[in-house]
Amino acid sequence: MNSNTGSSKDSTPALSSGSLHGSLDISKTLNRCMPSDAILPNIKIAENGDAVEKDSSCMLPTETTSVSIDACTDVDSSTKVAVDTVIVGRRFHENVELQEGVVITVSRDPQNAKDSDAIKVLYAGSECGQMLGYLPRELAKVLAPLLDAHFVECKGFVVGLPEQQLGDVPIQLTCEKCNNDNETYSDLIHRQSLWERFLGAIRNGNLQRPSSARYQANFNMMITDVMANHTHLSSDIETSFLGSFKSLSNDGQRLFVRIYTRKGPWFRVSSISYREISDVEHAAMELKLAGYIYMLSCTDVPSECEMEEILDVLSVPEMKEILKDLLKVNTSCTRRPELLSTLLSITALPKKILKWTGNCIRTSNMADELLWRVQRLFFLNGDQDLSSFLLVDLGLVKFPDYTCNICHRIFKERNDLLEYEEAIRVAQLMDESLDNDNMEMVSRCADLSENRVCTMPTEEDSNLAESPPSFYSCFSSTWVYSKVLTLGVSVYERERRYADAIRILKILLSKIASGRRRGYWTLRLSVDLEHIGRPNESLSVAEGGVIDPCVRAGSKIALQKRVVRLSKPPRRWKVPSYADSLRRNIEEVNIEGRPLNCETGAKSVFYGYDGELCGVEQLALQYYADEGGSWQGTHSEGGIWMTIFGLLMWDVIFSEVCDVFQSKFQTAPLDLETDDFYKSRKGLIESQLKRIQDGLAEEMLITSWELHQGTSCRGINWDRHSMADLRAAVACVGGHRLALLLRHLALDYRSWSSGMPDLLLWRFNGERGGAEAKLVEVKGPRDQLSEQQRAWIFVLMDFGFDVEVCKVSLVSKRR
C-alpha cells in the first residue's frame, strides 16, 4: 500500500491527432492549483488570551519554508490568537499598492474553484474591498469553518513588504472568539469543537510545513508505486521516461515537483527561488535535457499561443514599461486585460519579449501526460492529487487504517487504460462545453460517445468467468461515456429533441444491463415517449422498469406512479398490486411563518419564533421545540444517519476484502456503493446489526468515536454532529429500528444515501422514563415531496419510525 500526495492538476493530456475523427480538439491546459511557496503560520497565544508582541527573531522571511510554532501551556483557555503568517497569490492582485502597517481584514471565498476553504485578504475599510491575495491553504483549512460559523472575527496588519515584488507578504492576523447570547447549546458545542480543532492544530504543530525534501520523497514514492503495480500499462518509452526521474539530481527533482504543482504554465527562471534548491539554472537545464521541461531563452521566438501564456508572468508595472519602450509613449492602460491586449497587438513583441522575461520554463507535454496518468492510477479518481500527501504530512487529514489485498487488475491491458483516458477527456470537454454554452461541441461529444458505446459489446456478451469485480466498472470507458450521454439526454430534452433523447436512452438501456443510472434512464425514456405521443410504449417501458432489479428508491416510485396513471382501461384492465401502497397516508403538520421574502425561485427566509431570521427548517425546529411538543433535534437531512452508519459500521467498512482498497488515501472501499458491499461482508454486517438490535449501539458508538475521531471516512462529518446528539439519536430511535435502517443502507448505500427527512427530533420522557424520536420532512410554501423523499418516508414507515411532513405556509393576511 503506497501513498503520497502533493498538489494536483485537473487537466488532461492532449489526444492524438484524429482520435476524435480528426475534428475534435480535446487538449486542455493543465490547471495547477497549489499556491506557490506559501510560508506557513507562526502562531503565538498569550496565557491571558491577548496577542503577544512580535519579536524580531520570529519574523518570517519570504524564502522560509518551515517555521516554529510557539504556544502557551494554557492554549485551550485562549479567546484570542495572534497568527504571524503571509498573504499568498499576490501575482493576481499586483495592481493594489502595498503599504507597511496598513490594517487588513479577511473574507471567505467558498466559491473559489481551486479551494472551497479559501480566505481572501482585503484592505480594511476600503470602499471597494481591495483584495491583496489569500491566506495560505494550510491556515485556511482550519480557520474557514470558524469564519463560516461566525465564531471568530479576524483583523490584522501588514508587517512588512516582500523582498521580491510578487513575493509573499508578511502579516499578523488576530483571531478572536465572538460571543453570541442567542446561540443554542448544540450550536455552542459545534462551534467550540471547531475552535478546539484550530487550537489543536497550533498545539500539535500541525501547521508546520514538513521538511523541504518530503514532497520530493512523496513524488518518487507515487511514481515507484505506479511503475511497480501497473507496469503492463506503459510502453517502453514511457517506462524509460518515468524511470529516469530517479536518476535526476536532487535539485532537478525538487525543481520539477515545485513547478509541476504550481499554477503556470510558464515560470521565469530568474523568479524561482527555493532554499532547498542550490542551483536553479543548472537544475532547469538538467530537466530540459531529460525532457521534463521546455525552455525558452532570449534567442527563441515564442509562438502566438506561447506569447499569451508568457505574458502572464509579467507584472502590471513591467507591462507598462514594455509598452513605453516599444511605443515610445506612456500608456493610460491600468488594467491587466487591457495591457495584455495592447501588447499582443504589437508585431515586434515576439522577438523581444524574452529579453524582458529572461529564460522561461514549463513542464513538457510528455511529463504532463504521463504524470496525469500516474496520479489517476495512484489515487483512482480525479479529485485527489499530490496535495493529499501534504495534508497528511501536515496532520490536517488522517486516512483510516486498512489492508490492501489486490487480486485483480483494474485495467487488464494497456488499451483498456487508453480507452478510459480518452473517455475522460471527452467527459471533461463535455463539462467545459456546457459551462461555456457551446452547444455545437456538446452535440459532437454526445455523438462521439454514442458511437463508442454502440461499438462496445453488451454486458451479457462478455465472458463472466474472466470479468473483473463489478465495482471496477466505473473505471471503464463505457461507464464514462454513459455519463456523457446522460448529460446529452438532458440537453436534448431541454431543446425538445425528444427523438434524439429516446435514441440515446434506448442505447444505454440495451448496452448497460446493471448500470447505476438505469432507473433514471428508464424514467426519462417513459416520459419522452409520452411527449411524442406514444403512451402505449411509454407504459410498457415503465412496467419493465418497475420489475428491473437495478431500478430502486425514488426512480422506482416514479415509475410505479406512471404505471398507475397510464394503465387505465382500455390499455390495462388490472390495477397494479402496488397502487394502494403509493396512496398510503403520510402524516402532515401545517404551521405558518412570517416571510422576509416571497420571490419565486429564492430560498425562503422567515422570521423565527425568536424574531430572528431563519430558514424553513430552523422555523420548523423552533415550532417542534415549543408548541410542537418540546422536542430537541437537528437539521441534518441524511448527514446524521451517514455519520451513525460510518461509526457503527467502521470495522465492516474497513474490513479486509479483495480489491476494494488499492491505495492508502481512500475514505471508503471501492464497492461501498454497489451490491457487492453487503454480499462480501454479510456475516460481519449481520453480526454488528445483532449487537445494535440487542441495545449495544450507544456503547459501540462511543467506542468508535473515541478510537477514530478525526479520521476521514465517507459519510462521517466530525464537525457537524456532536457526540451528545449522536448518542441521543441512537438512544431514542431504539436498537430494532436502527438496525433495520442501517441494514437498508448496507444493502444499497448509493440509492439510499440521499433524500432522508430534513429533521431528526428526539425527547426523553423524564420521570416516566423512555425516549422517542421523530423524523420530519419540511416543505416551504412552494415545495413538494420528491419521489426519492417519498420513497424514504415509505421505508421509514415500514420500519416503524414516527415520520411526518411539516408544511410551512405564509401567515394569513387576515391576521
C-alpha positions, -999 to +999 in steps of 0.1 A: +000+000+000+017+032-011+008+067-005+019+102-012+004+134-023+012+169-034-009+192-055-030+183-083-040+192-118-074+187-131-061+186-166-058+162-194-032+153-219-039+161-255-055+134-276-036+121-305-045+136-338-075+120-354-087+102-323-119+120-325-123+117-362-098+144-367-123+172-359-125+174-321-096+190-302-098+179-267-065+190-253-068+212-222-044+234-203-034+217-171-047+236-141-024+237-112-040+248-081-013+246-054-003+280-041+033+290-046+057+285-017+035+300+009+050+305+043+031+287+070+019+305+101+039+312+131+013+314+159+016+328+193-010+327+221-007+346+253-018+329+285-043+357+291-056+353+256-040+385+243-019+387+213+018+385+220+041+413+208+060+401+178+097+399+183+122+403+155+136+368+159+103+354+148+099+374+116+092+352+086+114+359+056+097+351+023+122+323+015+114+303+046+095+271+041+094+259+077+086+278+109+084+272+146+051+275+164+050+289+199+020+281+220+014+286+257+006+258+281-029+270+285-039+271+249-074+257+254-085+286+276-074+312+250-100+335+234-076+354+211-049+341+189-022+361+171-010+345+139+021+355+121+016+344+085+017+357+050-005+368+020-001+344-010-013+348-046+000+383-049+007+379-087-031+381-093-036+413-073-003+431-080-020+463-091-031+470-055-004+490-038+011+476-006+018+497+025+035+486+056+014+488+087-019+491+069-049+474+086-063+443+068-093+421+072-104+387+058-134+374+039-144+338+030-144+328-007-163+295-006-170+295-044-133+295-052-128+269-079-093+259-065-101+256-028-135+258-011-118+268+021-102+299+005-099+331+026-093+364+009-072+392+025-086+427+020-076+462+029-098+471+059-122+499+053-115+502+015-146+513-003-144+486-030-128+459-008-094+459-025-081+424-025-045+417-016-044+379-020-052+349+001-042+333+033-021+301+030-041+270+023-030+252+054-042+280+077-074+285+057-084+248+062-087+252+099-098+288+100-125+287+073-150+266+094-147+291+122-155+320+099-184+301+083-198+295+118-194+333+127-174+321+157-144+344+152-135+378+140-102+384+123-082+416+117-046+423+113-019+445+097+009+442+071+041+436+089+065+444+061+069+444+024+083+414+005+118+414-009+106+404-043+078+424-060+053+395-061+066+376-030+045+366-001+036+395+022+043+391+060+012+399+081+000+395+116-036+383+120-056+383+152-084+358+156-108+365+184-138+344+196-172+361+193-199+359+219-235+351+209-261+351+237-287+336+214-269+305+203-283+271+212-264+245+232-258+224+201-245+254+182-221+262+211-208+226+212-203+226+174-185+259+173-164+251+203-153+218+186-142+239+156-122+263+179-106+233+197-096+219+163-080+252+154-061+254+187-052+217+184-035+223+151-015+250+169-008+229+200+003+199+180+023+218+155+001+207+126+005+240+108+043+235+104+054+227+069+070+193+065+107+191+057+115+206+023+125+171+009+093+154+019+074+164-012+103+150-033+101+117-015+063+116-019+065+122-056+091+095-060+070+071-040+040+077-062+059+071-094+076+039-079+042+025-068+026+030-102+055+016-121+056-015-098+019-022-099+009-010-133+040-018-154+019-036-181+001-003-189+032+017-201+051+015-233+089+010-232+094+047-239+070+057-211+086+033-187+121+046-195+109+082-191+093+077-157+123+056-146+147+084-154+132+107-128+151+089-100+184+095-119+179+132-118+198+152-092+180+163-060+179+199-074+164+187-106+137+166-089+128+193-065+125+220-092+103+198-113+079+189-085+078+226-075+068+238-109+045+208-116+025+216-085+023+254-091-001+273-114+017+281-146+021+271-173+053+293-177+078+304-150+106+328-151+138+311-141+150+343-125+120+344-102+123+309-089+139+307-055+137+278-031+161+274-002+164+236-008+174+241-045+210+253-046+213+260-084+180+267-102+196+274-136+216+241-136+186+222-124+165+237-152+190+227-178+191+192-165+153+189-167+154+203-202+179+177-214+159+149-197+127+160-215+108+170-184+105+207-192+105+231-222+127+261-220+126+294-240+157+315-239+164+350-251+173+338-287+139+320-291+108+334-307+077+321-290+046+311-309+014+331-308-001+307-283+031+307-261+031+345-263-001+350-244+009+324-218+044+340-213+030+375-209+012+361-178+045+360-159+049+398-162+036+422-135+015+452-144+043+477-139+065+456-162+039+455-189+036+493-187+074+497-190+075+473-221+047+493-238+065+526-230+097+511-245+080+498-277+056+526-284+078+554-270+048+568-251+033+564-217+002+542-217-030+552-200-040+515-195-040+503-159-059+470-161-041+438-169-066+426-196-062+459-215-024+458-212-023+422-225-045+431-254-023+460-264+009+440-261-004+412-282-012+436-310+024+447-313+041+427-341+076+433-328+068+418-294+076+381-300+112+389-309+118+410-278+096+395-251+121+371-237+147+398-234+124+412-206+113+380-190+146+361-193+146+323-197+111+308-191+103+271-184+072+249-183+066+212-179+067+192-212+037+176-228+053+142-222+057+148-185+022+163-182+005+134-199+024+106-180+021+122-146-016+129-151-019+092-157+003+083-127-019+104-104-050+088-118-036+053-113-023+060-079-055+077-064-080+061-088-100+093-091-098+128-105-103+146-071-071+137-053-036+146-062-002+154-046-019+178-021-033+147-004+003+139+007+007+174+020-025+173+040-014+141+057+021+153+063+007+185+080-017+164+101-047+181+086-061+149+072-059+113+085-069+084+064-081+052+080-061+020+085-069-009+063-052-037+043-048-035+006-054-070-008-053-067-046-063-098-065-074-084-099-060-057-121-083-027-128-070-024-163-062-058-178-045-043-209-029-010-220-057-005-245-083-006-217-065+023-200-061+043-232-098+040-240-107+051-204-084+081-207-099+092-240-134+089-224-123+111-195-111+137-219-143+137-238-162+140-205-141+169-194-147+186-228-184+180-224-184+197-190-164+227-204-187+230-234-218+230-211-202+257-189-194+278-220-228+271-236-211+257-266-239+235-279-221+225-311-193+209-292-218+193-267-235+176-297-202+164-310-192+150-277-225+132-274-222+118-309-187+105-303-198+089-270-228+073-287-206+058-314-182+044-288-210+028-267-227+014-298-195-005-308-189-020-274-203-054-265-232-057-241-225-069-206-242-102-214-218-108-243-187-105-220-171-136-206-182-135-169-156-160-159-129-135-169-147-104-158-131-082-131-152-073-099-183-054-108-173-024-088-144-019-113-170-009-139-165+028-131-130+025-145-143+015-179-147+038-209-183+026-212-191+040-178-176+074-186-193+076-220-226+067-203-222+098-181-216+120-211-247+106-229-268+111-197-258+148-199-266+148-236-301+135-229-307+164-205-296+188-232-318+172-259-348+172-236-343+209-228-342+216-266-372+193-271-352+170-293-371+140-279-363+117-308-325+121-301-330+117-264-351+085-269-325+070-292-297+075-267-317+062-238-325+030-257-289+025-265-279+030-228-305+006-215-296-021-241-258-019-236-256-014-198-276-040-180-265-033-145-258+004-146-264+026-115-284+050-136-309+025-152-337+039-131-331+074-143-328+063-179-359+042-178-379+071-163-367+096-188-374+072-217-410+067-205-415+104-201-401+113-235-421+086-253-452+102-238-440+136-250-441+124-287-475+107-284-466+071-278-484+063-245-486+026-250-448+022-254-443+047-225-464+024-203-445-007-214-412+009-206-424+020-172-438-015-164-404-030-174-386-005-152-407-014-121-395-050-123-359-042-132-338-052-101-314-022-108-343+003-106-347+013-069-357+040-045-371+072-060-369+061-096-390+030-088-416+051-070-418+075-100-422+046-125-448+029-103-468+062-103-465+064-141-478+029-145-508+036-123-516+068-142-511+053-177-526+019-171-563+030-173-587+009-194-585+000-222-547+000-220-548-022-189-578-036-170-560-048-139-549-023-113-512-028-103-506-045-070-486-016-056-513+011-063-526+011-027-491+013-013-485+045-033-517+060-019-506+055+017-514+084+040-483+104+051-489+124+083-488+161+079-484+191+102-492+226+090-476+257+105-474+293+095-444+315+091-439+352+085-417+355+054-390+380+047-392+374+010-417+358-013-396+357-045-402+327-068-371+306-070-354+322-040-348+303-008-375+311+017-364+332+047-387+336+077-389+355+110-385+328+136-403+324+169-375+343+185-378+372+160-345+363+142-343+355+105-341+318+097-347+292+070-377+270+068-360+241+086-350+263+115-385+276+118-398+240+120-372+232+147-384+261+167-420+250+163-413+215+175-392+228+204-421+249+215-458+242+208-449+212+187-441+190+217-408+201+234-386+182+210-349+186+207-333+179+173-311+188+144-314+197+108-292+171+092-311+156+063-292+123+059-260+136+074-265+123+109-275+089+097-245+087+074-223+096+104-240+069+126-236+043+098-199+051+094-192+049+132-212+018+139-201+000+107-164+012+109-150-023+113-172-035+085-163-007+061-126-011+066-125-049+068-102-068+045-119-077+012-102-084-020-096-055-044-116-028-025-086-009-012-059+000-036-041+030-020-037+044+014-057+075+005-092+060+004-120+070+027-142+041+018-139+008-001-144+008-038-176-014-035-194+007-009-220+020-034-226-014-050-244-046-041-211-063-035-206-044-003-233-063+016-227-096-003-189-097+006-195-089+043-229-103+051-217-123+081-198-093+096-227-069+089-253-091+104-232-096+135-229-058+140-266-054+134-274-081+160-254-062+186-272-030+177-306-047+179-296-060+214-292-025+227-254-020+224-255+007+198-246+036+222-217+017+236-205+009+201-209+045+191-188+059+219-160+033+214-159+040+176-159+078+182-130+076+207-109+053+185-114+071+152-123+107+159-109+130+132-101+101+107-116+106+073-145+082+064-171+086+037-203+100+052-189+110+086-189+147+094-169+150+126-176+187+130-213+190+123-226+163+147-217+163+183-213+131+204-242+142+225-265+145+195-254+112+181-260+094+214-294+110+218-304+099+183-292+063+188-309+060+222-342+075+211-345+056+178-340+022+195-320-008+185-346-026+164-354+004+141-318+015+139-307-020+128-333-020+101-322+014+088-285+005+088-292-028+070-311-008+044-280+014+038-256-015+038-277-033+011-278-003-012-258+027+001-258+046-032-296+045-038-305+055-002-277+079+008-298+109-002-334+120+003-338+114+040-361+137+061-347+171+070-351+169+108-343+143+134-361+150+166-359+133+200-372+138+235-367+120+268-398+114+290-384+125+323-397+106+353-418+083+332-386+070+316-382+060+279-374+081+249-388+087+214-377+100+181-395+116+151-383+123+115-397+153+097-395+164+061-400+202+059-416+218+029-419+255+022-449+273+006-440+262-029-422+229-023-434+193-029-420+160-019-396+144-044-400+108-053-368+100-035-381+117-003-414+098-007-395+065-011-376+072+021-408+081+040-425+048+029-394+028+040-393+046+074-430+040+079-424+003+072-396+002+097-419+016+124-405+052+126-426+081+136-423+102+104-443+132+091-442+161+067-442+197+081-457+222+057-449+258+062-474+283+048-474+320+048-491+338+076-528+346+067-533+382+058-564+383+079-542+384+109 
